[in-house]
């Protein structure tokens, strides 16, 4: 560790005690550079070890309905506002959902998420198909999760009755930056959905994407919002610029900056699941295995919505190489 002028030792002690870094401390940690960054990563890893142990929580998804989304999110390949080569197809069958869940189980996933494009679920028929899919995920011995956009409380209640345990609904970025990435719905609408899920007793998974052009201050603002919401799991994605979207020429986040952001989230959310999802290989490149050293305790295995992921066998080997277990 560096000398006593560094904010890391005090933040580490607080984090080990389970206390979140406040805004002033987080800003100090965000300004660290050079060798002090590595002190920060070490400390974040220690906090992860204290509160999350030495196991890695693995999730996987199926893109159950792709493309033709009415929303105008600037990063998204599936928006009708963006001209991309992303596949477009209606809701898949319950059989195909079950088959995808079985494949995820073979890859050591603990959680399996049914994901659909679009603002929400528009028909009772589709809602019932997804409910049956959730039952199949549960029957496969996996923890059922869903990402279905803006659902009503009644829709979420139906899925909970089918066995849904966790609802995933990202904030994507800070309230301050959100208007720059989406205009067809508001930040408050996202908060409303999370509120519905929590009111039903569902576990909530919510995070966002780094590399949209936001600042480190925006990332911290999002982390503090997630702390206020008391979500259970925080997925961190890194933008994979896609041709045909407004962000296709966005400058990629630098790997050290990516690790720095992960570490800050661990200090702000010391006891929460922090899982690294889309774009982790491209965003972190050769530093990818250091996600655990920087405080992460989970990740998504397999392919993403419209992009390929790493080979599952390589991911599982990485966990073992790092001295961790599934």
N, C-alpha and C positions, 0 to 999 in steps of 0.2 A: 504494500500500500504506500501511497505517497505521503508527504509531510502533513502536519496538522492543519494546514491551511485548506486542504481539500475538504469539500463537503461530503465526500463518500463515507468516511468512517461513521459520522453521526447518522447519516441516512441508513447505513447498513444496520446499525444497532436498532434503530426504530423499526426497520423492515423485519429483522429477526424477531422482534417482539410482536409483529403483526400490525404495526401502525403504518398507515399510508403516509408517503411524503406529501407535505402541503405544497401549495403553488409556488411559494418562494424557494423551497428546497428543490423542487422539480426544475425550476428555471436555472438554478445553480448547476444541477446535474446535467442539464441540457447543454450548458456552455462548455463542458469539459472537452478537452482535445488531447492529442498526443498520447503519452503513456497513461495519463489519468483516465482515458477511456477504458483501458484494460483493467484498471482498478474497479471501474464501474461495472464492467462485465463480470469480474470475479465476484463482486458483492451481490449482483443480481442473481448469479448462479447459486450463491450461498443462501439467499432468501428463498429461491425456488426449492432448494434441497430441504430447508427447514419446514416449509409449509406444504410442499407438494410431493416430497419424497424423491425416490430415484426411479420412479416408473413413468412411462410415457403414455399418455391417453391418445389413442388413434381413432380417427373418424374417417368415414368415406361417404361419398354421395353418388346419387344417380340423377342425371339430367332427364327428368321424367316428362318434361314438356319444353320444347326448345323454340326460341325465336318468337317473332311477331309480337313483341312487347310494346305496349302503347307508351311507356315512359321514356323520357329523353335523356337518361343518364349518359354523360359524356364518355364514360369508360367502357360502356357495355356493347358487346358484339351482337346482342339479341334484340336491341331496340329497333323498331321500325323506322326511327329517325336516322339511323346509321346504316350505311350501305356496306355490309360485310358479307363474308362467305360463310357465316355461321349457319349450321343446319336449322331447318324449320320443320317441326313435326308436332302433332297433337299429343295428348296425354297417352303414355304407354300403358300396356295392360298390367293387371295385378301380377300375372305370371312373370312378366319381364322385371317388375320391381322385386319380386321374390328372388329371381335368378341373380339380379345384381347384388342383393343383400347376401346371398350365399357366397358369391365371389369375394365380397368385402370381408366376410368372416374368415375365409381362407387366408386373407392378407393380414390377419390378426387385428382387424378393426374391432373396436368396442362399441362404437356408435355408427348408425347408418341414417343418412338424411335423404329424404325424398324432396327434390327441388323442382320447381316449375317456374317458367318465365311468365311474365305478365303482371299486371297490377295486383291481381288476386285470383281467387277461384270464383268463376262466374256462374257455374251451374251446379245444382245439387247432385247431378250424375257424376261429375268429376270429383266432387267432395266425397261421395260414397266410394268411388274407385280408390281414392287416396286413403280413405279410412280402412278399406280392406288391405291395401298395400302395407299400411302401418301394422295391421294384425300379422301379416306375413313376416315383417321385420322382427316383430316381437317373438314370433314362433321360431325364427332362426336363431334366437338367443342373443340378439343384438339390441342395443338401446335405441328406440325409435326417435328420430328427429325429423323436422320438416322445415322447409324454406319455401313459402307459398305466397309471399307478398303481403298485401294489406288485407288481412282477414278480420271478420267481425268476431265479437266475443262468442256468439252462438256457434260460428263455424269452428273456432278453436275448441269450444266445449265438446262438439261432436268428435273431433279428432282425439281429444283427451279420453273420451269414452272408449275409443277404439284402441287405446294404449299409448298414445303419444306422450312422451316424457319431457321433451325439450322442443321449444320453438326457436328457430334462428331467424333473426331480423336485424341486419346490420344498420348502424347509423351511417356508415360509409366514411364520414369525416366529421369535423366539428360543425356546430350550429353556424358559426361565423362563415365557414367556407362552403357550406352545403349549397347555397344558391348558385354557386359557380359550377356545380356538377349536375344539378337537376332542377327543372322548373315545373314539371308536371305534377309534383306533389311536394309537400312541405316536410321539414324536419319534425314538426310537431305531429304530423301523421305517423311518422315512424315511432315516435315516443308513445302515441296512443296504442299502437299494436302491442308494443312491449308491455304497456300497462294492462291490456286485456289478458295477455298470457300470464303475467304475474298474479293477477287477481284470481285466476283459475288454479293457481298452484303449480303451473308448469315451470320447469326450469327454463331459463332464457340464455341464449347464446347471441351475443351482439358485439360487433367490432367494426372494422372498416378496412379501407385500402390506403396504403402509403404510396406516394409517387404520383398523386393527382395534380401536383403543383402546389400543394399545401405546405405550410411552414411547420417547423418543430413545435411552435406555439399551438398551431391547430391540432397537432397530434396529442399534445398534452391536454388541450381543452376537451378533446373527445374522451381521453382516458378519465378525466375528472367527471364528465357526464356519465360515463359507464359506472364509475364508483357511486355516484348519486343514485343511479338506477338499481344498484346492487345486483347486477347480472351475474350469472354463475360462470360463464365461459366467454372468453374474449378472443375471437379469431382475428388474426392479423394477416392481411393479404398485401401483396406487392403488385402494382400495376404491371400487366403484361400488355404493352401497347399493341392494339389491333388495327390493321389497315381498314379504313372506312369509318373509324370513329374520330371524334374531334381531338382525341388525345393520342392519335397514332404516332405523332412525332414528339411525344413527351419525353423529357430527359429522364432516364432511369435513375432510381434512387441508388446511391452508392452503397456498397455492402457494409462499410463501417457505420454509415448513417442508419442503415436498416437495423444493425445490431444495437446501436445506440437507442433507437426508438423502442425496440423490444425491452431493453433494460429499463428504460424509463417507465414503461407500462408495468413492469414487475415491481418497481418501487412504489408506484401509485396504487397498484392492485396486488399487494403482497400475497394474498391468500387465494386469489382467483385462478382458474384455469386460463392459461395463455397458450393458444394453439396457433401454429404458423400454417397458413393454408396456401391459396393460389399465388403463384409467382415466386415461391420460396427459392427455387433453384436459380431462376434468372435474376432475382433481386439480390441474392446473397452470393451467388457464384461459388468460388472456392471456399468462402467462409461459411457456407451453408451448415456444416455440422456444429458450428459454434452457437446455434440458436439456443441450445440447452445451457451452455456456459453463460449466455446473456439473459437467462431467466425463463425461457419457454419450457412448458412441460407437456406439450401435445402438438400434433400436426395432422394434416389431412393426407391420407395415403391414396394412391391411384390417380386417375385423371380428374380434371376440373370440369367446369361446365362445357366449355367449347375448346379447351386446350388440353394437351397431354401433360401428364405429370411424370415424375420419376418412376423407375421400375420399383415395384413394391419390395422385391428381394434386396435391392440396394438400400432402400430406406430401413428395412429391418436389420440389415447388417450394420448400418450406421449407428443404430440404437445400441447394439451390442458393443461396437467398437468404442463407444463413448462411456461404457461401463454402466449403462442403464438397462432397464427391462421393460417389456410391454405390460 
